[in-house]
Amino acid sequence: MKLAVKVIEARNLPARDLNGYSDPYVKLQLGKHRFRTKVVKKCLDPYWGDEFCFRVDDLSDELLISVMDEDKYFNDDFLGQVKVPISHVFDAEDKSLGTAWYCLQPKSKRSKNKDCGEICLHICLSQSSCFTDLQSNNTVVPQLVGKYDDGKVESSSTSLGSCSRPSSPIRLEVFSSKEDKLQALNFANRGAQVCNKNGDTASSAARRSADLLELSEAVKPQANESKSGEQTCPSTFDEMMKIMVSTDEGSEVPSNLPGGVLLDQCYVISPADFNILLFSPDSKFLNGLSAVQGKTELQIGPWKFENDGENLKRVVTYINPATKLIKAVKATEDQTYLKADGKAFAVLASVSTPDVMYGGTFKVELLYCITPGPELSSGEQSSHLAISWRMNFIQNTMMKGMIENGARQGLRDSFEQYASFLSQNVKPLDLNDTGSSKDQVLASLQAEQLSDWKLGIQYFVNFTVISTFIVVLYILLHIWIAAPSTIQGLEFVGLDLPDSIGELIVCAVLVLQAQRVLALVAHFMQARVQKGSDHGIKAQGDGWLLTVALIEGSNLAAVDSSGFSDPYVVFTCNGKTRTSSIKFQKLDPQWNEIFEFDAMDEPPSMLDVEVFDFDGPFDDATSLGHAEINFLKTNVSDLADVWVPLQGKLAQACQSKLHLRIFLDNTGGGNSVKDYLAKMEKEVGKKINLRSPQTNSAFQKLFGLPPEEFLINDFTCHLKRKMPLQGRLFLSARIIGFNANLFGHKTKFFFLWEDIDDIQVTSPNLSSMGSPIIVITLRKGRGLDARHGAKTQDEEGRLKFHFQSFVSFTVAHRTIMALWKSRSLSPEQKVKIAEEESEGKSLETEESGSFMGVEDVSMSEVFSSALPIPMNFFMESFSGGEIDQRVMERIGCLNYSCTPWELDKADVYQRQVCYKFDKRISSYRGEVTSTQQRSPLVEKNGWLIEEVLTLQGVPFGDYFNLHIRYQIEDTRSRSKTCHVKVFFGIAWLKGTRHQKRISKNIFTNLLERMRAMFASIEKEYMDGR
């Protein structure tokens, strides 16, 4: 008995893709038999019309029909399902449910999305074969049943005598033995008996079963013929590439995998030739590379189409050489083409090494992306090769971190050899040599120069102006021919009023027409004033130079009554704007204009582009669309020639876009980074060290940032959501990012400084473990990629991020505020914040009160002595001069640096100090950041120095702050002596059972340090005498 199912169509399917559509197909399963339909791209009401036949072995089975959304790179999404018991079909009239619509159901009753759409099916039971319509070798048989080697049954709509596309080997479902034939006959007889048929019916059923067996025997030679036909399918690599190019659907090149980029280099070779070199079976590149890397037993399988020609795959096996830790193991690499359109190629390689320890739990995935490179002045083509990787864990294991770190180091070494060997075969492209191509490209752009007469003719030759001109001539001719009318009614000499309703209407029409013409003239004159206002203006200064070439626009929205627009473009970057000229009555305007922004100290983050329609000198311009170009998420080389789609209702309705060429150059060289850090040091009050290239490279890979981004500082802190999450906060010139990896669960995000609307500090509380909280509020609609890290969202839709438990809150807060002020605040906002801080309106932090909460700390006297040193000389040890440097170095303070004393308020000066402990003082060699305040003693001749120290890199360093008070008095009885008192206290930020032990240890070390410090000052004084 056979179950015939026809999948006709579906409607109201849910959208699963970002484009608002789905790529639906249907999977059918009955027992162990499975079928699937073809995929309908970008459709929510698809039509299939596919028919399938199942062999029914048990009437208690259920037919499961699942509608899926195909995803090219990830697992397919579930849309809905229907379950049809075979017994319902058997009990139905004529054993057929007919053609009916079925509501699709979710997998779980708890699913929020209950509306999954409907599917139209025709289901019936039949004791005849589904192949009775087979007539000839060239007849298309949509009901053919095929089996793949893996045991899964798939449908095929391939003609038996031809092969339009390579596919997996298919064999017809036939009875291969006599036992199968007898089982089929017995099943037919049992089916007749179950149905209570008479003997004639049963014998007819048996005869039909016998006919089915004969038909299956007849199908065998046709299957053999189809196999011979498959041999004519494309066999060469070039033919396969042509098929891939012809079937490419214009999908985007996959983005880099999250594990990191192993190779990112441009080469002087066309993308198509580069693809042949790396992946063609005839290429000797893999053989040579294996010899260099020490791989043996290399076996390269042929490229084959799979899944009805949708995927092009091959298998490469080899034995990796032995290392100090791992023996020689066999590796299997499955390579699959994700994209091939003739200009861009993407190949995903999945490498498995089951023989290594835990090898069955993971696979290493490599993504090779070949895209067109920058234009060369020589006219040669170039290609950009990016190889990225990620670790795909098939099973959970506690060794994930160790496995990932080992794989990272091994891949890094392997692809260094890969890049070296590739450079011997293909010439690498030095991007510095392409600098002249920018000048060449920009020199080729020539703005269209039209005279005012030509523009006037283009603009004024329309129906309104021509009709007005004809009417004016007509009226003048009428005045010349007609005789003057007599004065009547309320008229007098010089005033001729309309004498009828018709004349009144004519006068009104003439006035309106004249008004429209005058508006056109004023519009034209004002637009000519704005003629190419910023085109060709050269940038000033050294630093980051942004150059934008506006080439043309396409499909701009028409907003004027004439069916056209008068577009112009406004570019905004770091608060500076550049405006293009106005193009009259154009929907596809040509500009060819070049705009340069003055050199910036730091690289720009965003370029805002907005297209307006010019409506005259007194009307607001209508926006035709806008776009944002993010330099952090886009490779600068890809912006050398790019079409930018515009956003907005009008732009999206017309699919408007702009053709731009964008260049970003650092004319200041390496000094620009140092100058920027020096400027930030003044704002922060702490020395900022230039990070190493390795550190900057790791930071760039962590967040996927371009190579020009550099790390300024990073802090250990907690991200407060429902529960505090410990991680690190990274600060760079353009972003603020957070990364945490807790028990294998990674949390990572970043947003731009320009996205921040406000930064506030809240007072410590119990939930923040006694630490102040930095609350960062983003602008509405900004930072949506980082919303998983936000704690709350206010009524206006702004995201709020809470950071707390900084080891050094003062430095972190100062650095964050300084970077935010320099990047996103206008001069007026900076002045406002400075006034608020000076008036003391800010919330209390560690710097509130008399001095960072010193008055709240219990201070005890730990040292008191009269020193044979003049007070003025003793104060030299706090001046920041040579004596200060030598004294601090002698007592074990390395890398000592300090800022100049600055007036904080009346008679109170403040400075920042930073140094590291020598190994003999602390085996952990922690870093100390301290803030000092100096003020004169009241009613005494002397000074009071208050100091608050924060320790980093030592155990429990984030649990407390150290407070020291120096009281230096000039003794009047002796002219060359001074009296020094030292008070000491500990401010506990968190509770710990080790408080007594920590306090005792700090107190002992502090006394030794004080004695050494004062002895060193006394020695300096004696040596100076």
Buried (B, 14 or more C-beta within 10 A) or exposed (E): BBBBBBBBBBEEBBEBEEEEBBBBBBBBBBBEBBBBBBBBEBBBEBEBEBBBBBBBBEBEBBBBBBBBBBEEEEEBBBBBBBEBEBEEBBEBEEBBBEEEEBEBBBEEEEEEEEEBBBBBBBBBBBBBBBBEEBEEBEEEBBBBBBBBEEEBBBBBBBBBBBBEEBBBEBBBBBBEEEEEBEEBBEBBBEBBEEBEBEEEBBEBBBEBBBEBBEBBEEBEEBBEEBEEBBEEBBEEBEEBBBBBEEEBEEEEBBEBBBBBBBBBBBBBBBBBBBBBBBBBEEBEBBEBBBEEBEBEEBEBBEBBBBEBBEBBBBBBEBBBBEEEEBEBBBBBBBBBBBBBBBBBBBBBBBBBBEBBEBBBBBBBBBBBBBBBBBBBBEEEBBBBBBBBBBBBBEEEBEEBEEBBEBBBEBBEEBBEEBBEBBEEBBEEBEBEEBEEBBEEBBEEBEBEEBEEEEBBEBBBEBEBBEEBEEBBEEEEEEEEEEEEEEEEEEEEEEEEEEEEEEEEEBEEEBEEBEEBBEBBBEBBEBBBEBEBEBBEBEBEEBBBBBBBBBBBBBBBBBBEEEEBBBBBBBBBBBEEEBBBBBBBBBBEBBBBBBBBBBBBBBBBBBBEBBBBBBBBEEEEBBBBBBBEBEBBEBBBBBBBBBEBEBBBEBBEEBEBBBBBBBBBBBEBEEEBBEBBBEBBBEBBBBBBEBBEEEEBBEBBBBBBBBEBBBBBBBBBBBBBBEEBBEBBBBBBBBBBBBBBEEEEEEBBBBBBBBBBBEBEBBEBEEEBBBBBBBBBBBBEEBBEEBEEBBBEEEEEEBBBBBBBBBBBBBBBBBBBBBBBBBBBBEEEEEEEBEEEEEEEEBEBBBBBEEBBBBEEBEBEEBBEEEBEBBBEBBBBBBBBEEBBBBBBBBBBBBEBBBBEBEEBEEEBBBBBBBBBBEEEBBEBEBBBBBBBBBBEEEEEEBBBBBBBBBBBBBEEBBBBBBBBBBBBBBBEEEEEBBBBBBBBBBBBBEEEEEBEEBBEEBEEEBBEBBEBBBBBBBEBBEEEE
